[in-house]
Amino acid sequence: MTNIIEEKDWPEMAQTLQNFLACPCQYFAPMRDDEPIWQAYQAARERGRKEGFTPVLLTLEENLLESCLYNTLPDYNDCPNFDPAAVTAARQKILAAPLPESTEVLQEMQADWQGCAEEDGWDWEEAIGGDLTGGEDNDRFIGYWNYHTRDTQPMLLAEIPTANPWEVFAWVPFGGWNDCPDTEQHMAAAKRWFELYDAAPAVITMDTLEYILPKPAAATAEEARPLAVELYCFAPDTVDQAAEGFTVGSLAETLSLSTVWYFWWD
């Protein structure tokens, strides 16, 4: 493939991120047409099913790498030279810890947002309602685009060595800031969505997350409404700071049409 760049020619951040992940990776320089990235991801996804790994696209952003380092190594001190053995030990500790019940995690998130609604004086039922209109089908990744340059961001396609997609977040623990869920919450939710919808995390940037599914999670927008509420409570900014007129009802329609889920946190 002409888009393959040898590791010796990778930028320093790509090499650092691969060292942190400790798994095979492929580097992609910025490009205007993302078809080579999409094809490489799909090929890795098919191969991963046979070989027992989960492919994930990771953008080369300093904030993403910093978040992963801070969440993995409590004593991290802004030095790019980390101890790989310490990373491995911390990762094993994350994987060995029992996961909380996913329904409880998501119910707690919803309770928190309902509490915020009461405190701030806005109508929760109105917020999660809305007409089932305004949604659009989504079957391609959008989180890795640089909308200033109109190119993709530089990124790695990492072969995370686990057949359990929810365990990806032990390798890429990017959350825990502002309203972005922490590692435990990401893992619990991802386990639920994999078991129910065969959804797997596919793209992680410093502030967005995308899942891929083999088919839409529901046949109709009405059937997707409970899931839309669940995903809204997981990442409210995805709706609250979307285009004017986009609602949880719009998200429900989107979910009934789409094989890619998009999350964003401010």
C-alpha positions as CSV (number, residue, x, y, z in Angstrom):
1,M,0.0,0.0,0.0
2,T,1.5,3.4,-1.0
3,N,0.2,5.1,2.2
4,I,2.4,3.0,4.5
5,I,5.2,5.0,6.1
6,E,8.1,3.2,7.7
7,E,8.5,3.6,11.4
8,K,11.9,5.3,11.1
9,D,10.1,8.1,9.2
10,W,7.3,8.6,11.8
11,P,7.1,11.8,13.8
12,E,8.3,11.6,17.4
13,M,4.8,11.7,18.9
14,A,3.8,8.7,16.8
15,Q,6.8,6.7,18.1
16,T,6.0,7.8,21.7
17,L,2.4,6.8,21.4
18,Q,3.3,3.4,19.9
19,N,5.8,2.8,22.8
20,F,3.1,3.7,25.3
21,L,0.6,1.3,23.6
22,A,3.1,-1.5,23.2
23,C,1.3,-3.0,20.2
24,P,1.7,-3.0,16.4
25,C,0.6,0.3,14.8
26,Q,0.4,1.9,11.4
27,Y,1.0,5.6,10.9
28,F,-1.1,7.8,8.6
29,A,0.1,11.3,7.7
30,P,-2.6,13.9,7.0
31,M,-4.6,13.3,3.8
32,R,-7.5,14.9,2.0
33,D,-9.2,11.7,1.1
34,D,-9.6,9.3,4.0
35,E,-10.4,6.2,1.9
36,P,-7.0,4.6,2.6
37,I,-7.6,5.0,6.3
38,W,-11.1,3.5,6.1
39,Q,-9.8,0.6,4.0
40,A,-6.9,-0.1,6.4
41,Y,-9.2,0.1,9.4
42,Q,-11.7,-2.3,7.8
43,A,-8.9,-4.8,6.9
44,A,-7.6,-4.6,10.5
45,R,-11.0,-5.1,11.9
46,E,-11.5,-8.3,9.9
47,R,-8.0,-9.5,10.8
48,G,-8.6,-8.6,14.4
49,R,-11.6,-10.9,14.7
50,K,-9.3,-13.8,13.7
51,E,-6.2,-12.8,15.6
52,G,-7.8,-11.5,18.8
53,F,-7.1,-7.8,18.7
54,T,-9.3,-4.6,18.5
55,P,-8.2,-1.9,16.0
56,V,-8.5,1.7,17.0
57,L,-7.6,4.9,15.2
58,L,-5.8,7.4,17.5
59,T,-5.0,11.0,16.6
60,L,-1.6,12.3,17.3
61,E,-2.6,15.1,19.7
62,E,-0.5,16.1,22.7
63,N,-3.6,16.3,25.0
64,L,-4.6,12.8,24.1
65,L,-1.2,11.4,25.0
66,E,-1.0,13.4,28.1
67,S,-4.4,12.2,29.3
68,C,-3.5,8.6,28.8
69,L,-0.2,9.0,30.6
70,Y,-1.8,10.8,33.6
71,N,-4.5,8.2,33.9
72,T,-2.1,5.4,33.7
73,L,0.8,6.7,35.8
74,P,-0.2,8.6,38.9
75,D,3.3,10.0,39.3
76,Y,3.7,11.2,35.7
77,N,5.4,14.5,35.6
78,D,5.2,15.8,32.0
79,C,8.3,14.0,31.0
80,P,7.9,12.1,27.7
81,N,10.3,9.4,28.9
82,F,8.1,7.0,30.8
83,D,8.8,3.6,32.2
84,P,7.2,1.0,29.9
85,A,7.3,-1.6,32.7
86,A,5.3,0.8,34.9
87,V,2.8,1.3,32.1
88,T,2.3,-2.4,31.7
89,A,1.9,-2.9,35.4
90,A,-0.7,-0.1,35.7
91,R,-2.6,-1.5,32.6
92,Q,-2.7,-5.0,34.2
93,K,-4.1,-3.4,37.3
94,I,-6.9,-1.7,35.4
95,L,-7.7,-5.0,33.6
96,A,-7.7,-7.0,36.8
97,A,-10.1,-4.6,38.6
98,P,-13.8,-5.8,38.6
99,L,-16.0,-3.6,36.4
100,P,-19.1,-2.0,37.9
101,E,-22.5,-3.0,36.6
102,S,-23.0,-1.0,33.4
103,T,-26.7,-0.3,34.0
104,E,-25.8,1.2,37.4
105,V,-23.1,3.4,35.9
106,L,-25.4,4.7,33.2
107,Q,-28.3,5.2,35.6
108,E,-26.1,7.2,37.9
109,M,-25.1,9.4,35.0
110,Q,-28.8,10.0,34.2
111,A,-29.6,10.7,37.8
112,D,-26.7,13.3,37.9
113,W,-28.0,15.1,34.8
114,Q,-31.6,15.0,36.1
115,G,-30.3,16.6,39.3
116,C,-28.5,19.3,37.3
117,A,-31.8,19.9,35.5
118,E,-33.6,20.5,38.8
119,E,-30.9,22.7,40.1
120,D,-30.7,24.8,37.0
121,G,-34.4,25.0,36.5
122,W,-34.8,23.3,33.1
123,D,-37.3,20.7,32.2
124,W,-35.7,17.2,32.0
125,E,-38.5,15.5,30.2
126,E,-38.5,18.3,27.6
127,A,-34.7,17.9,27.2
128,I,-34.9,14.2,26.5
129,G,-38.0,14.4,24.4
130,G,-38.5,16.2,21.1
131,D,-39.7,15.1,17.8
132,L,-38.0,12.2,16.1
133,T,-36.7,14.4,13.3
134,G,-33.5,16.1,12.3
135,G,-31.3,13.0,12.4
136,E,-29.0,11.9,9.7
137,D,-27.4,8.6,8.8
138,N,-23.7,8.2,9.7
139,D,-21.6,5.4,8.4
140,R,-18.1,7.0,8.3
141,F,-15.8,8.4,10.9
142,I,-15.7,12.1,11.4
143,G,-13.8,12.7,14.6
144,Y,-10.3,12.6,13.0
145,W,-10.8,15.4,10.6
146,N,-9.0,18.8,10.9
147,Y,-11.7,21.2,9.8
148,H,-9.3,24.0,9.4
149,T,-7.0,22.3,7.0
150,R,-9.7,19.9,5.6
151,D,-7.3,17.1,6.0
152,T,-7.3,14.2,8.4
153,Q,-5.2,14.6,11.5
154,P,-2.0,12.5,11.7
155,M,-2.9,9.3,13.4
156,L,-2.0,5.7,14.3
157,L,-4.1,2.6,13.6
158,A,-3.3,0.6,16.7
159,E,-3.9,-3.1,17.1
160,I,-4.9,-3.2,20.7
161,P,-4.2,-6.7,21.9
162,T,-7.6,-7.7,23.3
163,A,-10.6,-9.4,21.8
164,N,-12.8,-7.6,24.3
165,P,-13.4,-4.1,22.8
166,W,-14.3,-2.6,26.2
167,E,-10.7,-3.3,27.4
168,V,-9.4,-0.8,24.8
169,F,-9.8,1.9,27.5
170,A,-7.1,0.1,29.6
171,W,-4.7,1.0,26.8
172,V,-6.2,4.3,26.0
173,P,-7.6,5.8,29.2
174,F,-8.2,9.3,27.8
175,G,-11.2,10.4,30.0
176,G,-11.8,11.7,33.5
177,W,-11.8,15.4,32.6
178,N,-14.7,17.8,32.7
179,D,-17.8,15.7,31.9
180,C,-15.9,13.0,30.0
181,P,-16.4,9.6,31.7
182,D,-13.4,8.1,33.5
183,T,-11.7,4.8,32.5
184,E,-14.0,2.6,34.6
185,Q,-17.1,4.2,33.2
186,H,-15.9,4.0,29.6
187,M,-15.1,0.3,30.1
188,A,-18.5,-0.5,31.7
189,A,-20.5,1.3,29.1
190,A,-18.4,-0.2,26.2
191,K,-19.0,-3.7,27.6
192,R,-22.8,-3.1,27.6
193,W,-22.9,-1.7,24.1
194,F,-20.7,-4.5,22.7
195,E,-23.0,-7.2,24.3
196,L,-26.2,-5.5,23.2
197,Y,-25.2,-4.0,19.8
198,D,-21.8,-5.5,18.9
199,A,-20.5,-1.9,19.1
200,A,-16.8,-1.4,19.4
201,P,-14.7,1.8,20.0
202,A,-13.0,2.7,16.7
203,V,-11.7,6.3,16.9
204,I,-10.3,8.2,19.9
205,T,-9.1,11.8,19.8
206,M,-8.4,14.2,22.6
207,D,-12.1,15.0,23.0
208,T,-14.2,12.7,20.7
209,L,-14.9,9.0,20.6
210,E,-16.5,7.0,17.9
211,Y,-18.0,3.5,17.9
212,I,-18.7,1.2,14.9
213,L,-21.5,-1.2,14.7
214,P,-22.4,-3.9,12.1
215,K,-25.9,-2.5,11.7
216,P,-28.0,0.3,13.3
217,A,-28.9,-0.3,16.9
218,A,-32.6,0.0,16.3
219,A,-35.0,-0.4,13.4
220,T,-36.9,2.8,14.1
221,A,-36.3,6.1,15.8
222,E,-39.0,5.3,18.4
223,E,-37.2,2.1,19.3
224,A,-33.9,4.0,19.5
225,R,-35.2,6.7,21.9
226,P,-34.2,4.9,25.1
227,L,-30.7,4.4,23.7
228,A,-30.6,8.0,22.7
229,V,-31.3,9.1,26.2
230,E,-28.6,6.7,27.5
231,L,-26.0,8.1,25.0
232,Y,-27.1,11.7,25.8
233,C,-26.4,11.2,29.5
234,F,-23.0,9.7,28.6
235,A,-22.0,12.7,26.5
236,P,-24.5,15.6,26.7
237,D,-22.3,18.0,24.6
238,T,-22.9,15.7,21.6
239,V,-26.5,17.0,21.6
240,D,-26.4,20.2,23.6
241,Q,-23.7,21.8,21.5
242,A,-24.7,20.3,18.2
243,A,-26.3,22.2,15.4
244,E,-29.4,24.3,16.3
245,G,-32.5,22.2,16.5
246,F,-30.7,18.9,17.1
247,T,-32.3,17.1,20.0
248,V,-32.3,13.8,21.8
249,G,-35.2,12.9,19.4
250,S,-32.9,13.8,16.5
251,L,-30.2,11.6,18.0
252,A,-32.7,8.7,18.2
253,E,-33.4,9.1,14.5
254,T,-29.7,9.2,13.8
255,L,-29.1,6.0,15.8
256,S,-31.8,4.2,13.8
257,L,-30.0,5.0,10.6
258,S,-26.3,4.8,11.5
259,T,-23.5,2.3,11.9
260,V,-21.2,4.9,13.6
261,W,-21.8,6.5,16.9
262,Y,-20.1,9.9,17.6
263,F,-19.5,11.3,21.1
264,W,-17.9,14.7,21.9
265,W,-17.1,16.4,25.2
266,D,-16.3,20.1,25.6
